[in-house]
């Protein structure tokens, strides 16, 4: 029995502990709840994400971010558009400017006529979906800014569906 414990049970227990610690502190998995990121990410895709503890140091504009929406009461996955202090304008042609500079968005395939102007408060972030015509994002929320403490991770890899398997861009 001691041999079975030492060769099977103990190593398996340690492996489970390591995996649980990684999931708790380093990474996690998320299922995309909507089609707001099409064509970059399909609805109900299964993603691998790295935990974010300090958004100002760990995130960049254009990252695909996982966060909690108090307004909608669910976990969302959207593109980070506005950083703290940014002035963001999206016009009715879908053109985006950030701090008075045009910002190209090659990942947006479905534009929307929904415009908006945003001044991102300190400690907050602004998110839009890549599927602008089919995304309920900051342009339509009552509270368009997400506090940094609501950000849980940065999505980096699609695991499922298999035809989309790979690194997110």
Number of C-alpha atoms within 10 A of each C-alpha: 6 8 8 9 12 11 11 11 13 12 12 13 11 11 12 12 12 12 12 13 12 14 15 11 12 15 19 17 17 18 16 20 16 18 20 25 24 19 14 19 25 18 16 14 19 20 25 20 22 20 23 23 15 13 22 14 8 12 16 15 14 16 18 26 25 25 21 17 17 11 11 9 8 10 17 21 27 26 22 20 22 25 25 17 15 19 17 22 22 20 14 13 11 19 16 20 16 18 13 11 11 13 15 10 13 7 16 18 14 14 16 18 13 14 15 15 14 18 19 19 17 13 15 21 26 25 25 23 27 26 23 21 16 16 21 15 19 20 21 13 11 8 11 19 23 21 18 19 14 17 22 21 26 27 25 17 18 24 16 17 14 10 8 15 14 13 12 15 12
